[in-house]
Amino acid sequence: MAVSEDHTSCWVHKDLTVTTKQIWALLTTPRASGGKDECQIRLTGIEREYWMATEIGRLGGYGFRFTVTAGDGPNQKEEKMGAGYVKLRGKKKRQQKKVGHEQEGSSSIRPELAAFVLALRGTPVTKPMLYLCDNQALLKAVKIWVSEGGKATSVGAPDTDILWEAIEELRKRSTAEGATFLAKVKAHREELVNEEADIQADKVISGKDVSWNGSTGQIQQFAHHDGKGLARKQVW
């Protein structure tokens, strides 16, 4: 099927008999709500071979025996931030939150941290968990607190209000011996798990119900416009 603003076309095999019900389904499909395609991952039958050959499948994501989650945190024009995550397998779970405090300057890692916190909160601390994301900065921020021990410090970290929540959730999981694995997938490659997490975040990014809207302890210094007309805010 091909859909444009003006036309809709659908090709079928010449020997296929199309029922009236199927015709009406095809006619109403283009009128359905827009946005990104809904995620439909089936790991049974012939489709399993396809999904296991994708990047996430080859990383072991679809074969992971325990809880598999994916999160994303879009940052629209560096002004509005949202966070969303999805849980695969079993009873599917989705959650999303609008991320606040843009007045201190939005960033790509702030909503990503928020999505990670949502996934951690939504997973029992005793269950091993795999978290898939497309943001390398998130992995670096978390790794510091895992590998550097007493040397780790939050001095200079711009999003400590969310970072500390992530650290506390990881501490709870560590105490309960619930393993937590993070894996990065390539961004903008239309990996459907990541895309569905992005869909969840987009649902609330323009809403009024805001989370993580308290002060991060930083002081806004000034704002200016760069050559592209975007507002750039600096804080200290």
GUMITOR-41216 format. One line per field, with one value per residue (C-alpha): residue in one letter; z, y, x. Coordinates in steps of 0.25 Angstrom, whole numbers, plus 5000, padded with zeros to 4 digits. Example, Ala and Ser with C-alpha at 12.3 -4.5 7.8 and 13.67 -1.06 7.14 Angstrom:
2
res	a_s .
Z	5031_5029 .
Y	4982_4996 .
X	5049_5055 .
END
This chain:
236
res	m_a_v_s_e_d_h_t_s_c_w_v_h_k_d_l_t_v_t_t_k_q_i_w_a_l_l_t_t_p_r_a_s_g_g_k_d_e_c_q_i_r_l_t_g_i_e_r_e_y_w_m_a_t_e_i_g_r_l_g_g_y_g_f_r_f_t_v_t_a_g_d_g_p_n_q_k_e_e_k_m_g_a_g_y_v_k_l_r_g_k_k_k_r_q_q_k_k_v_g_h_e_q_e_g_s_s_s_i_r_p_e_l_a_a_f_v_l_a_l_r_g_t_p_v_t_k_p_m_l_y_l_c_d_n_q_a_l_l_k_a_v_k_i_w_v_s_e_g_g_k_a_t_s_v_g_a_p_d_t_d_i_l_w_e_a_i_e_e_l_r_k_r_s_t_a_e_g_a_t_f_l_a_k_v_k_a_h_r_e_e_l_v_n_e_e_a_d_i_q_a_d_k_v_i_s_g_k_d_v_s_w_n_g_s_t_g_q_i_q_q_f_a_h_h_d_g_k_g_l_a_r_k_q_v_w .
Z	5000_4997_5003_5000_5003_4991_4987_4993_4984_4988_4980_4981_4974_4962_4967_4981_4985_4992_5001_5004_5018_5014_5004_5015_5024_5013_5011_5026_5029_5022_5031_5044_5053_5047_5054_5054_5051_5064_5068_5064_5068_5067_5071_5066_5053_5041_5046_5057_5047_5043_5056_5061_5050_5053_5061_5075_5071_5068_5081_5088_5092_5087_5092_5106_5116_5126_5125_5113_5112_5103_5105_5098_5101_5090_5091_5081_5076_5090_5096_5100_5106_5108_5113_5109_5111_5107_5113_5103_5105_5114_5118_5110_5118_5114_5121_5118_5125_5121_5126_5132_5135_5121_5126_5131_5117_5111_5107_5100_5112_5122_5116_5113_5128_5131_5122_5128_5142_5137_5132_5145_5154_5145_5147_5160_5166_5167_5152_5143_5133_5119_5115_5101_5097_5086_5094_5097_5107_5116_5116_5120_5131_5137_5135_5144_5156_5153_5150_5158_5172_5182_5172_5165_5167_5162_5162_5149_5145_5139_5142_5156_5160_5151_5151_5166_5164_5154_5164_5175_5166_5162_5177_5180_5169_5173_5188_5183_5173_5161_5150_5140_5126_5117_5102_5091_5078_5066_5066_5054_5048_5051_5061_5065_5080_5080_5071_5080_5092_5084_5081_5096_5099_5088_5094_5106_5100_5098_5110_5123_5133_5136_5144_5149_5149_5162_5162_5158_5167_5155_5152_5138_5133_5120_5107_5093_5079_5070_5055_5053_5061_5072_5087_5094_5109_5118_5133_5144 .
Y	5000_5014_5026_5041_5054_5052_5038_5024_5011_4997_4985_4971_4958_4956_4943_4948_4950_4963_4963_4976_4976_4976_4987_4996_4993_4998_5010_5014_5011_5025_5032_5027_5036_5040_5039_5027_5013_5005_4994_4980_4970_4956_4946_4933_4927_4932_4946_4942_4940_4954_4960_4952_4957_4972_4980_4978_4963_4961_4968_4958_4967_4959_4946_4952_4942_4953_4967_4975_4990_5001_5016_5029_5044_5053_5068_5076_5089_5089_5094_5083_5069_5056_5043_5029_5015_5001_4987_4976_4961_4957_4968_4980_4992_5007_5019_5034_5047_5061_5066_5080_5091_5095_5109_5104_5099_5086_5075_5062_5054_5060_5053_5041_5040_5042_5030_5021_5025_5021_5008_5005_5009_5000_4987_4979_4981_4966_4963_4964_4975_4979_4994_4998_5013_5021_5031_5029_5040_5032_5020_5029_5036_5023_5016_5026_5022_5007_5007_5019_5015_5026_5035_5038_5052_5059_5073_5079_5069_5077_5068_5063_5063_5052_5046_5043_5036_5027_5024_5021_5012_5005_5004_4997_4987_4984_4982_4972_4965_4969_4970_4982_4982_4994_4993_5004_5003_5012_5024_5028_5014_5011_5000_4998_4996_5010_5016_5012_5018_5031_5030_5029_5042_5049_5047_5056_5066_5077_5074_5082_5071_5072_5064_5067_5081_5085_5093_5086_5095_5102_5117_5122_5131_5137_5133_5136_5132_5125_5126_5117_5125_5115_5120_5115_5116_5114_5111_5110 .
X	5000_5005_4999_5001_4993_4985_4984_4984_4988_4988_4994_4989_4992_4983_4978_4975_4960_4958_4945_4937_4941_4956_4953_4947_4959_4968_4960_4959_4974_4979_4969_4975_4983_4996_5009_5019_5015_5012_5022_5018_5029_5025_5036_5028_5027_5034_5035_5045_5056_5054_5054_5066_5074_5072_5082_5075_5073_5088_5091_5083_5072_5060_5067_5068_5061_5057_5051_5054_5052_5055_5054_5056_5056_5053_5057_5049_5057_5064_5051_5042_5046_5039_5043_5036_5039_5033_5034_5035_5030_5019_5009_5014_5016_5017_5020_5023_5026_5028_5042_5042_5052_5055_5058_5072_5074_5070_5079_5079_5083_5073_5061_5069_5072_5057_5053_5064_5058_5044_5049_5056_5044_5035_5043_5043_5057_5059_5057_5069_5067_5072_5071_5072_5075_5081_5089_5103_5104_5094_5103_5115_5107_5103_5117_5124_5116_5118_5133_5139_5135_5138_5144_5131_5125_5113_5120_5118_5107_5096_5084_5087_5072_5069_5083_5082_5069_5075_5086_5077_5069_5081_5086_5072_5074_5089_5084_5074_5083_5075_5085_5084_5089_5090_5092_5093_5086_5088_5080_5071_5071_5056_5058_5044_5046_5053_5043_5031_5038_5040_5025_5021_5030_5024_5010_5013_5024_5014_5006_5004_5007_5022_5031_5045_5042_5049_5062_5074_5083_5088_5087_5083_5094_5089_5082_5086_5082_5092_5093_5082_5072_5072_5072_5084_5084_5096_5096_5106 .
END
